[in-house]
Amino acid sequence: MPFLQQIFQRYKLVEKHIIYLVLAEFFLQMVNSSFFLLFNYHMAANGYHDYEIAETISVRFLMVMLLGLPLGFLLKRVKIKPFFYAASITVPIVSLIVIYAVYHHIIWLIYAGMMTWGIGFAFFQVAGLPFILLYAKKE
């Protein structure tokens, strides 16, 4: 038990805004997982086949992978906070658009929405580490 206390004692030294960022990422991933689980059911209920569901979701992951490295280089030269704001606006709006597109079988809008969803997630996930490095104390 003293070993665990030692570990948690170190977390008390971490600044509040860093802890808030980690908590935000945790809850964002929980919402993301829940949304995509329910989104699979929503697509299946609207007549989409398993391969179509997998294909649309893979577009989102493809965008995250494609944007990861270039976005990391871009973040060296620009401010980080606008990326968080863009992600916090983009992801909820696009999720509603994608749900609408699935219901009405607008295939191009589903793919465009998934690409935009991937961009929004990449903004938040890639900007997290530079934010911590930039705003954390060196200790």
DSSP file with accessible surface (Angstrom, degrees, kcal/mol):
  #  RESIDUE AA STRUCTURE BP1 BP2  ACC     N-H-->O    O-->H-N    N-H-->O    O-->H-N    TCO  KAPPA ALPHA  PHI   PSI    X-CA   Y-CA   Z-CA
    1    1 A M     >        0   0  161      0, 0.0     4,-2.0     0, 0.0     5,-0.2   0.000 360.0 360.0 360.0 -36.7    0.0    0.0    0.0
    2    2 A P  H  >  +     0   0   94      0, 0.0     4,-2.1     0, 0.0     5,-0.1   0.846 360.0  58.4 -61.7 -29.7    2.8    2.5    0.7
    3    3 A F  H  > S+     0   0  137      2,-0.2     4,-1.9     1,-0.2     5,-0.1   0.927 106.5  46.7 -64.4 -43.4    3.9    2.0   -3.0
    4    4 A L  H  > S+     0   0   82      1,-0.2     4,-2.7     2,-0.2     5,-0.2   0.887 110.1  53.4 -65.3 -38.9    0.5    3.1   -4.3
    5    5 A Q  H  X S+     0   0  125     -4,-2.0     4,-1.9     1,-0.2    -1,-0.2   0.892 107.0  52.6 -63.1 -37.8    0.5    6.1   -1.9
    6    6 A Q  H  X S+     0   0  118     -4,-2.1     4,-1.2     2,-0.2    -1,-0.2   0.912 110.1  48.1 -62.4 -42.9    3.9    7.1   -3.3
    7    7 A I  H >X S+     0   0   56     -4,-1.9     4,-0.8     1,-0.2     3,-0.6   0.951 114.4  44.1 -64.0 -48.8    2.5    6.9   -6.9
    8    8 A F  H 3X S+     0   0  129     -4,-2.7     4,-0.7     1,-0.2     3,-0.2   0.783 104.3  65.2 -70.8 -23.9   -0.6    9.0   -6.1
    9    9 A Q  H >< S+     0   0  111     -4,-1.9     3,-0.8    -5,-0.2     4,-0.4   0.877  97.9  55.4 -63.1 -36.2    1.4   11.5   -4.1
   10   10 A R  H X< S+     0   0  174     -4,-1.2     3,-1.3    -3,-0.6     4,-0.4   0.818  97.9  62.3 -67.4 -31.0    3.2   12.5   -7.3
   11   11 A Y  H >< S+     0   0  142     -4,-0.8     3,-0.9     1,-0.3    -1,-0.2   0.742  90.2  68.0 -68.7 -21.1   -0.1   13.3   -9.0
   12   12 A K  T << S+     0   0  159     -3,-0.8    -1,-0.3    -4,-0.7    -2,-0.2   0.743  94.6  58.5 -67.6 -21.0   -0.7   16.0   -6.5
   13   13 A L  T <  S+     0   0  143     -3,-1.3    -1,-0.2    -4,-0.4     2,-0.2   0.651  83.1 100.6 -81.8 -16.5    2.2   17.9   -8.0
   14   14 A V  S <  S-     0   0   51     -3,-0.9   122,-0.0    -4,-0.4     5,-0.0  -0.508  82.8-108.9 -73.5 136.6    0.6   18.0  -11.5
   15   15 A E     >  -     0   0   34     -2,-0.2     4,-1.9     1,-0.1     3,-0.5  -0.250  22.8-117.2 -66.2 154.2   -1.1   21.3  -12.3
   16   16 A K  H  > S+     0   0  141      1,-0.2     4,-2.8     2,-0.2     5,-0.2   0.870 111.0  56.1 -61.7 -40.8   -4.8   21.4  -12.4
   17   17 A H  H  > S+     0   0   74      1,-0.2     4,-1.7     2,-0.2    -1,-0.2   0.847 107.5  50.1 -67.0 -27.6   -5.1   22.3  -16.1
   18   18 A I  H  > S+     0   0   12     -3,-0.5     4,-2.4     2,-0.2    -1,-0.2   0.923 110.8  48.8 -73.0 -42.0   -3.1   19.3  -17.1
   19   19 A I  H  X S+     0   0   58     -4,-1.9     4,-2.7     1,-0.2    -2,-0.2   0.915 110.2  52.3 -62.6 -40.5   -5.3   17.0  -15.0
   20   20 A Y  H  X S+     0   0  145     -4,-2.8     4,-2.6     1,-0.2    -1,-0.2   0.890 108.5  50.6 -62.6 -38.7   -8.4   18.7  -16.6
   21   21 A L  H  X S+     0   0   19     -4,-1.7     4,-2.5     2,-0.2    -1,-0.2   0.929 111.0  47.8 -64.8 -43.5   -6.9   17.9  -20.0
   22   22 A V  H  X S+     0   0   83     -4,-2.4     4,-2.4     1,-0.2    -2,-0.2   0.922 113.6  47.9 -64.6 -41.6   -6.3   14.3  -19.1
   23   23 A L  H  X S+     0   0   80     -4,-2.7     4,-2.8     2,-0.2     5,-0.3   0.904 110.3  52.1 -65.0 -40.2   -9.9   14.0  -17.7
   24   24 A A  H  X S+     0   0   44     -4,-2.6     4,-2.6     1,-0.2    -2,-0.2   0.919 110.1  48.6 -62.0 -42.6  -11.3   15.7  -20.8
   25   25 A E  H  X S+     0   0   51     -4,-2.5     4,-2.4     2,-0.2    -2,-0.2   0.912 110.9  51.7 -63.5 -40.7   -9.5   13.2  -23.0
   26   26 A F  H  X S+     0   0  110     -4,-2.4     4,-2.0     2,-0.2    -2,-0.2   0.956 113.8  42.1 -60.5 -50.1  -10.8   10.3  -20.9
   27   27 A F  H  X S+     0   0  121     -4,-2.8     4,-2.6     1,-0.2     5,-0.2   0.867 111.9  55.4 -68.7 -33.6  -14.4   11.4  -21.1
   28   28 A L  H  X S+     0   0   48     -4,-2.6     4,-2.7    -5,-0.3    -1,-0.2   0.920 108.7  47.9 -63.4 -41.3  -14.0   12.2  -24.8
   29   29 A Q  H  X S+     0   0   54     -4,-2.4     4,-2.6     2,-0.2    -2,-0.2   0.873 110.6  51.9 -68.1 -34.8  -12.8    8.7  -25.4
   30   30 A M  H  X S+     0   0   96     -4,-2.0     4,-2.4     2,-0.2    -2,-0.2   0.930 112.8  44.6 -65.5 -44.4  -15.7    7.3  -23.4
   31   31 A V  H  X S+     0   0   93     -4,-2.6     4,-3.0     2,-0.2     5,-0.2   0.916 113.0  52.5 -65.2 -41.2  -18.2    9.3  -25.4
   32   32 A N  H  X S+     0   0   14     -4,-2.7     4,-2.4    -5,-0.2     5,-0.2   0.936 111.1  45.9 -60.2 -47.3  -16.4    8.3  -28.6
   33   33 A S  H  X S+     0   0   67     -4,-2.6     4,-1.9     1,-0.2    -1,-0.2   0.929 115.2  46.7 -62.9 -44.8  -16.6    4.6  -27.8
   34   34 A S  H  X S+     0   0   64     -4,-2.4     4,-2.5    -5,-0.2     5,-0.3   0.921 111.9  51.0 -63.8 -43.6  -20.3    4.9  -26.8
   35   35 A F  H  X S+     0   0   35     -4,-3.0     4,-3.0     1,-0.2    -2,-0.2   0.933 111.3  46.5 -61.3 -45.9  -21.2    6.8  -29.8
   36   36 A F  H  X S+     0   0   18     -4,-2.4     4,-1.8     2,-0.2    -1,-0.2   0.831 110.8  52.5 -73.4 -26.8  -19.6    4.4  -32.2
   37   37 A L  H  X S+     0   0  100     -4,-1.9     4,-1.4    -5,-0.2    -1,-0.2   0.956 116.5  39.5 -65.7 -48.8  -21.1    1.4  -30.5
   38   38 A L  H  X S+     0   0  118     -4,-2.5     4,-2.4     1,-0.2    -2,-0.2   0.845 111.1  59.2 -69.2 -32.3  -24.6    3.0  -30.8
   39   39 A F  H  X S+     0   0    3     -4,-3.0     4,-2.7    -5,-0.3     5,-0.2   0.888 101.8  54.3 -64.4 -37.8  -23.8    4.3  -34.3
   40   40 A N  H  X S+     0   0   58     -4,-1.8     4,-2.4     1,-0.2    -1,-0.2   0.929 110.5  45.8 -59.8 -45.3  -23.2    0.7  -35.5
   41   41 A Y  H  X S+     0   0  159     -4,-1.4     4,-2.7     2,-0.2    -2,-0.2   0.890 111.4  53.0 -64.2 -39.7  -26.6   -0.3  -34.2
   42   42 A H  H  X S+     0   0   51     -4,-2.4     4,-1.1     2,-0.2    -2,-0.2   0.920 111.1  45.7 -62.7 -43.9  -28.1    2.8  -35.8
   43   43 A M  H  <>S+     0   0    0     -4,-2.7     5,-2.4     2,-0.2     3,-0.3   0.918 113.5  49.3 -66.5 -41.3  -26.6    2.0  -39.2
   44   44 A A  H ><5S+     0   0   50     -4,-2.4     3,-1.6     1,-0.2    -2,-0.2   0.911 108.9  52.6 -64.3 -40.2  -27.7   -1.6  -38.9
   45   45 A A  H 3<5S+     0   0   86     -4,-2.7    -1,-0.2     1,-0.3    -2,-0.2   0.755 106.4  55.0 -67.1 -23.3  -31.2   -0.6  -38.0
   46   46 A N  T 3<5S-     0   0   34     -4,-1.1    -1,-0.3    -3,-0.3    -2,-0.2   0.166 127.7 -94.7 -97.3  16.6  -31.3    1.6  -41.1
   47   47 A G  T < 5S+     0   0   55     -3,-1.6     2,-0.3     1,-0.3    -3,-0.2   0.566  74.4 143.5  91.4  10.9  -30.4   -1.2  -43.4
   48   48 A Y      < -     0   0   15     -5,-2.4    -1,-0.3    -6,-0.1     2,-0.1  -0.603  45.2-126.3 -84.5 145.4  -26.6   -0.9  -43.8
   49   49 A H     >  -     0   0  109     -2,-0.3     4,-2.1     1,-0.1     3,-0.3  -0.425  25.7-105.7 -84.3 164.1  -24.5   -4.1  -44.0
   50   50 A D  H  > S+     0   0  133      1,-0.2     4,-2.7     2,-0.2     5,-0.2   0.881 119.9  53.1 -59.0 -41.1  -21.6   -4.8  -41.7
   51   51 A Y  H  > S+     0   0  151      1,-0.2     4,-2.0     2,-0.2    -1,-0.2   0.860 108.7  50.4 -66.9 -31.2  -19.0   -4.1  -44.5
   52   52 A E  H  > S+     0   0   53     -3,-0.3     4,-2.2     2,-0.2    -1,-0.2   0.901 110.8  49.1 -70.6 -39.4  -20.6   -0.7  -45.1
   53   53 A I  H  X S+     0   0   11     -4,-2.1     4,-2.1     2,-0.2     5,-0.2   0.943 112.9  46.8 -63.6 -47.0  -20.5    0.1  -41.4
   54   54 A A  H  X S+     0   0   61     -4,-2.7     4,-2.2     1,-0.2    -2,-0.2   0.892 111.0  53.1 -63.4 -37.6  -16.9   -0.9  -41.1
   55   55 A E  H  X S+     0   0   94     -4,-2.0     4,-1.2    -5,-0.2    -1,-0.2   0.918 109.3  47.1 -66.2 -42.4  -16.0    1.1  -44.2
   56   56 A T  H  X S+     0   0    5     -4,-2.2     4,-0.9     1,-0.2     3,-0.3   0.906 114.0  47.2 -67.8 -39.0  -17.5    4.3  -43.0
   57   57 A I  H  X S+     0   0   22     -4,-2.1     4,-1.5     1,-0.2     3,-0.4   0.865 105.6  59.3 -71.6 -32.0  -15.9    4.0  -39.6
   58   58 A S  H  X S+     0   0   62     -4,-2.2     4,-2.5     1,-0.2    -1,-0.2   0.827  96.5  62.8 -66.0 -27.1  -12.5    3.2  -41.1
   59   59 A V  H  X S+     0   0   19     -4,-1.2     4,-2.1    -3,-0.3    -1,-0.2   0.907 101.3  51.9 -62.5 -39.4  -12.7    6.6  -42.9
   60   60 A R  H  X S+     0   0    4     -4,-0.9     4,-1.8    -3,-0.4    -1,-0.2   0.946 111.7  44.9 -62.3 -46.6  -12.6    8.3  -39.6
   61   61 A F  H  X S+     0   0  103     -4,-1.5     4,-2.4     1,-0.2    -1,-0.2   0.870 109.2  57.1 -67.7 -34.2   -9.5    6.4  -38.4
   62   62 A L  H  X S+     0   0   85     -4,-2.5     4,-2.8     1,-0.2    -1,-0.2   0.920 106.3  49.4 -61.6 -42.9   -7.8    7.0  -41.8
   63   63 A M  H  X S+     0   0   35     -4,-2.1     4,-2.1     2,-0.2    -1,-0.2   0.899 109.3  51.7 -65.3 -39.5   -8.2   10.8  -41.3
   64   64 A V  H  X S+     0   0   26     -4,-1.8     4,-1.3     1,-0.2    -1,-0.2   0.937 113.6  44.7 -62.0 -43.8   -6.8   10.6  -37.8
   65   65 A M  H  X S+     0   0  140     -4,-2.4     4,-0.6     1,-0.2    -2,-0.2   0.914 113.8  48.9 -67.9 -41.5   -3.8    8.7  -39.1
   66   66 A L  H  < S+     0   0  108     -4,-2.8    -1,-0.2     1,-0.2    -2,-0.2   0.849 116.8  41.7 -67.6 -33.0   -3.2   10.9  -42.1
   67   67 A L  H  X S+     0   0   45     -4,-2.1     4,-2.4    -5,-0.2     5,-0.3   0.639  93.3  85.2 -89.0 -15.2   -3.4   14.1  -40.1
   68   68 A G  H  X S+     0   0   22     -4,-1.3     4,-1.9    -3,-0.2    -1,-0.1   0.942  95.3  35.6 -55.1 -57.0   -1.4   13.0  -37.1
   69   69 A L  H  X S+     0   0  123     -4,-0.6     4,-2.0     2,-0.2     5,-0.2   0.956 120.0  45.6 -69.2 -50.2    2.1   13.7  -38.4
   70   70 A P  H  > S+     0   0   74      0, 0.0     4,-2.2     0, 0.0    -1,-0.2   0.906 113.9  50.9 -61.1 -37.1    1.4   16.9  -40.4
   71   71 A L  H  X S+     0   0   10     -4,-2.4     4,-2.3     1,-0.2    -2,-0.2   0.891 106.2  55.2 -66.9 -36.5   -0.7   18.3  -37.6
   72   72 A G  H  < S+     0   0   28     -4,-1.9     4,-0.4    -5,-0.3    -1,-0.2   0.905 110.3  45.4 -61.2 -41.6    2.1   17.6  -35.1
   73   73 A F  H >< S+     0   0  107     -4,-2.0     3,-0.9     1,-0.2     4,-0.4   0.881 111.7  52.7 -68.9 -36.7    4.6   19.7  -37.3
   74   74 A L  H >X S+     0   0   66     -4,-2.2     3,-1.7     1,-0.2     4,-0.9   0.885  99.9  62.3 -66.2 -36.2    2.0   22.4  -37.7
   75   75 A L  T 3< S+     0   0   10     -4,-2.3    -1,-0.2     1,-0.3    -2,-0.2   0.662  90.5  68.7 -67.8 -15.1    1.4   22.7  -34.0
   76   76 A K  T <4 S+     0   0  164     -3,-0.9    -1,-0.3    -4,-0.4    -2,-0.2   0.797 110.0  33.6 -68.3 -27.7    5.1   23.7  -33.5
   77   77 A R  T <4 S+     0   0  186     -3,-1.7     2,-0.3    -4,-0.4    -2,-0.2   0.536 115.1  52.8-108.2 -11.0    4.4   27.0  -35.3
   78   78 A V  S  < S-     0   0   63     -4,-0.9     2,-0.1     1,-0.1     0, 0.0  -0.773  90.2 -84.0-123.7 170.7    0.8   28.0  -34.3
   79   79 A K        -     0   0  170     -2,-0.3     4,-0.3     1,-0.1    -2,-0.1  -0.434  30.3-148.5 -73.3 149.4   -1.2   28.4  -31.2
   80   80 A I  S >> S+     0   0    7      1,-0.1     3,-1.4     2,-0.1     4,-1.0   0.856  81.8  71.8 -90.2 -36.6   -2.7   25.2  -29.8
   81   81 A K  H 3> S+     0   0  106      1,-0.3     4,-2.2     2,-0.2     3,-0.4   0.840  89.1  61.0 -56.7 -39.5   -6.0   26.4  -28.2
   82   82 A P  H 3> S+     0   0   72      0, 0.0     4,-2.7     0, 0.0    -1,-0.3   0.852 100.7  56.7 -58.8 -27.8   -7.8   27.1  -31.5
   83   83 A F  H <> S+     0   0   29     -3,-1.4     4,-2.2    -4,-0.3    -2,-0.2   0.889 106.4  48.7 -69.3 -37.2   -7.5   23.4  -32.3
   84   84 A F  H  X S+     0   0   28     -4,-1.0     4,-2.3    -3,-0.4    -1,-0.2   0.911 112.8  48.0 -65.6 -43.2   -9.2   22.5  -29.1
   85   85 A Y  H  X S+     0   0  142     -4,-2.2     4,-1.4     2,-0.2     5,-0.2   0.926 111.5  49.9 -63.1 -43.0  -12.0   25.0  -29.8
   86   86 A A  H  X S+     0   0   32     -4,-2.7     4,-3.0    -5,-0.2     3,-0.2   0.917 112.4  47.6 -62.3 -42.4  -12.4   23.7  -33.4
   87   87 A A  H  X S+     0   0    6     -4,-2.2     4,-2.1     1,-0.2    -1,-0.2   0.907 108.8  53.6 -66.3 -39.9  -12.6   20.1  -32.2
   88   88 A S  H  < S+     0   0   75     -4,-2.3    -1,-0.2     1,-0.2    -2,-0.2   0.767 117.9  37.1 -69.7 -22.6  -15.1   20.9  -29.5
   89   89 A I  H  X S+     0   0  103     -4,-1.4     4,-1.4    -3,-0.2     5,-0.2   0.855 118.0  48.9 -90.1 -42.0  -17.4   22.5  -32.0
   90   90 A T  H  X S+     0   0   36     -4,-3.0     4,-2.9    -5,-0.2     5,-0.3   0.931 104.8  54.1 -67.0 -49.8  -16.8   20.2  -35.0
   91   91 A V  H  X S+     0   0   17     -4,-2.1     4,-2.2    -5,-0.2    -1,-0.2   0.922 110.7  42.6 -61.6 -48.6  -17.3   16.8  -33.4
   92   92 A P  H  > S+     0   0   65      0, 0.0     4,-1.7     0, 0.0    -1,-0.2   0.929 117.5  46.8 -65.6 -39.8  -20.8   17.3  -31.8
   93   93 A I  H  X S+     0   0   91     -4,-1.4     4,-2.0     1,-0.2    -2,-0.2   0.935 113.6  47.7 -66.2 -44.3  -22.1   19.0  -34.9
   94   94 A V  H  X S+     0   0   13     -4,-2.9     4,-2.8     1,-0.2     5,-0.2   0.872 106.1  58.5 -66.4 -34.6  -20.7   16.5  -37.3
   95   95 A S  H  X S+     0   0   17     -4,-2.2     4,-2.1    -5,-0.3    -1,-0.2   0.919 107.7  46.7 -62.6 -39.6  -22.1   13.6  -35.2
   96   96 A L  H  X S+     0   0  119     -4,-1.7     4,-2.2     2,-0.2    -1,-0.2   0.905 112.0  50.7 -66.6 -39.7  -25.6   15.0  -35.6
   97   97 A I  H  X S+     0   0   67     -4,-2.0     4,-2.7     1,-0.2    -2,-0.2   0.913 110.1  49.7 -63.7 -41.3  -25.1   15.4  -39.3
   98   98 A V  H  X S+     0   0    1     -4,-2.8     4,-2.5     2,-0.2     5,-0.2   0.907 109.2  51.3 -67.4 -39.7  -23.8   11.8  -39.7
   99   99 A I  H  X S+     0   0   62     -4,-2.1     4,-2.1    -5,-0.2    -1,-0.2   0.934 112.2  47.5 -61.3 -43.6  -26.8   10.5  -37.8
  100  100 A Y  H  X S+     0   0  127     -4,-2.2     4,-2.1     1,-0.2    -2,-0.2   0.921 111.3  51.0 -61.0 -44.4  -29.1   12.4  -40.1
  101  101 A A  H  <>S+     0   0    0     -4,-2.7     5,-2.5     1,-0.2     4,-0.4   0.873 109.3  50.2 -65.4 -37.2  -27.2   11.2  -43.2
  102  102 A V  H ><5S+     0   0    0     -4,-2.5     3,-1.0     3,-0.2    -1,-0.2   0.933 110.0  50.5 -65.8 -44.4  -27.5    7.6  -42.1
  103  103 A Y  H 3<5S+     0   0  144     -4,-2.1    -2,-0.2     1,-0.3    -1,-0.2   0.888 118.7  37.5 -61.4 -37.9  -31.2    7.9  -41.5
  104  104 A H  T 3<5S-     0   0   91     -4,-2.1    -1,-0.3    -5,-0.2    -2,-0.2   0.323 109.3-121.4 -97.8   6.1  -31.7    9.4  -45.0
  105  105 A H  T < 5 +     0   0  101     -3,-1.0     2,-1.1    -4,-0.4    -3,-0.2   0.875  51.7 160.0  56.1  46.5  -29.1    7.2  -46.7
  106  106 A I     >< -     0   0   44     -5,-2.5     4,-1.8     1,-0.2     3,-0.2  -0.788  15.7-176.4 -98.0  91.3  -27.0   10.1  -47.9
  107  107 A I  H  > S+     0   0   78     -2,-1.1     4,-2.3     1,-0.2     5,-0.2   0.893  76.7  51.5 -61.9 -45.8  -23.8    8.2  -48.5
  108  108 A W  H  > S+     0   0  183      1,-0.2     4,-2.5     2,-0.2    -1,-0.2   0.879 110.3  50.7 -63.2 -33.8  -21.6   11.1  -49.6
  109  109 A L  H  > S+     0   0   35     -3,-0.2     4,-2.6     2,-0.2    -1,-0.2   0.861 107.2  54.0 -72.7 -33.3  -22.6   13.0  -46.4
  110  110 A I  H  X S+     0   0    1     -4,-1.8     4,-2.6     2,-0.2    -2,-0.2   0.954 112.8  43.0 -63.0 -47.3  -21.8   10.0  -44.2
  111  111 A Y  H  X S+     0   0   52     -4,-2.3     4,-2.4     2,-0.2    -2,-0.2   0.918 115.2  48.4 -66.9 -41.9  -18.3    9.8  -45.7
  112  112 A A  H  X S+     0   0   37     -4,-2.5     4,-2.5    -5,-0.2    -1,-0.2   0.913 113.0  49.4 -63.6 -39.8  -17.7   13.6  -45.5
  113  113 A G  H  X S+     0   0    5     -4,-2.6     4,-2.9     2,-0.2    -2,-0.2   0.909 110.3  49.5 -65.2 -41.4  -19.0   13.6  -41.9
  114  114 A M  H  X S+     0   0    1     -4,-2.6     4,-2.3     2,-0.2    -1,-0.2   0.885 110.9  50.1 -66.8 -36.8  -16.7   10.7  -41.0
  115  115 A M  H  X S+     0   0   82     -4,-2.4     4,-2.1     2,-0.2    -2,-0.2   0.937 113.3  45.6 -64.2 -44.4  -13.7   12.5  -42.5
  116  116 A T  H  X S+     0   0   55     -4,-2.5     4,-2.6     1,-0.2    -2,-0.2   0.884 110.3  54.1 -66.3 -38.0  -14.6   15.7  -40.6
  117  117 A W  H  X S+     0   0    7     -4,-2.9     4,-2.5     1,-0.2    -1,-0.2   0.926 108.5  49.7 -59.8 -44.5  -15.1   13.7  -37.5
  118  118 A G  H  X S+     0   0    0     -4,-2.3     4,-2.4     2,-0.2    -2,-0.2   0.891 109.8  51.0 -62.2 -38.3  -11.6   12.3  -37.9
  119  119 A I  H  X S+     0   0   53     -4,-2.1     4,-2.3     2,-0.2    -2,-0.2   0.938 110.2  49.3 -64.4 -45.2  -10.2   15.7  -38.4
  120  120 A G  H  X S+     0   0    0     -4,-2.6     4,-1.6     1,-0.2    -2,-0.2   0.915 112.9  46.6 -61.4 -42.8  -11.9   17.0  -35.2
  121  121 A F  H  X S+     0   0    2     -4,-2.5     4,-2.9     1,-0.2     5,-0.3   0.888 109.6  53.9 -67.4 -38.1  -10.6   14.1  -33.2
  122  122 A A  H  X S+     0   0    0     -4,-2.4     4,-2.7    -5,-0.2     5,-0.5   0.906 104.4  56.7 -62.3 -39.2   -7.1   14.5  -34.6
  123  123 A F  H  X S+     0   0   44     -4,-2.3     4,-1.3     1,-0.2    -1,-0.2   0.933 114.1  38.1 -56.7 -46.4   -7.2   18.1  -33.5
  124  124 A F  H  X S+     0   0   26     -4,-1.6     4,-0.9     2,-0.2    -2,-0.2   0.941 120.0  44.1 -73.6 -45.3   -7.8   17.2  -30.0
  125  125 A Q  H  X S+     0   0   67     -4,-2.9     4,-0.6     1,-0.2     3,-0.2   0.894 117.1  43.5 -70.7 -39.1   -5.7   14.1  -29.7
  126  126 A V  H  < S+     0   0   32     -4,-2.7     3,-0.2    -5,-0.3    -1,-0.2   0.856 113.4  51.8 -75.8 -31.8   -2.6   15.5  -31.5
  127  127 A A  H  X S+     0   0    0     -4,-1.3     4,-1.9    -5,-0.5    -1,-0.2   0.658  92.4  78.9 -79.2 -12.7   -2.8   18.9  -29.7
  128  128 A G  H  X S+     0   0   11     -4,-0.9     4,-2.1    -3,-0.2    -1,-0.2   0.943  93.1  43.7 -63.0 -51.1   -2.9   17.2  -26.2
  129  129 A L  H  X S+     0   0  113     -4,-0.6     4,-2.8    -3,-0.2     5,-0.2   0.937 113.5  49.3 -66.3 -45.2    0.7   16.4  -25.8
  130  130 A P  H  > S+     0   0   38      0, 0.0     4,-2.4     0, 0.0    -1,-0.2   0.895 109.8  54.6 -60.8 -33.3    2.1   19.7  -27.1
  131  131 A F  H  X S+     0   0   24     -4,-1.9     4,-2.4     2,-0.2    -2,-0.2   0.937 110.2  45.5 -62.2 -45.4   -0.3   21.5  -24.7
  132  132 A I  H  X S+     0   0   46     -4,-2.1     4,-1.5     1,-0.2    -1,-0.2   0.936 114.9  47.3 -63.7 -45.6    1.0   19.5  -21.8
  133  133 A L  H  < S+     0   0  130     -4,-2.8    -1,-0.2     1,-0.2    -2,-0.2   0.864 115.8  45.4 -64.8 -35.2    4.7   20.1  -22.8
  134  134 A L  H  < S+     0   0  109     -4,-2.4    -2,-0.2    -5,-0.2    -1,-0.2   0.898 122.6  31.6 -76.7 -38.9    4.1   23.8  -23.4
  135  135 A Y  H  < S+     0   0  104     -4,-2.4     2,-0.3    -5,-0.2    -2,-0.2   0.435  96.6  95.6-105.5  -0.2    2.1   24.6  -20.2
  136  136 A A  S  < S-     0   0   36     -4,-1.5     2,-0.1    -5,-0.2  -122,-0.1  -0.640  79.2-107.5 -89.7 151.3    3.5   22.2  -17.6
  137  137 A K        -     0   0  137     -2,-0.3    -1,-0.1     1,-0.1  -122,-0.1  -0.417  28.0-119.3 -69.4 152.6    6.2   23.2  -15.2
  138  138 A K              0   0  209      1,-0.3    -1,-0.1    -2,-0.1    -2,-0.0   0.802 360.0 360.0 -66.1 -28.2    9.6   21.6  -16.0
  139  139 A E              0   0  195   -126,-0.1    -1,-0.3     0, 0.0  -126,-0.0   0.807 360.0 360.0 -64.6 360.0    9.6   19.8  -12.6
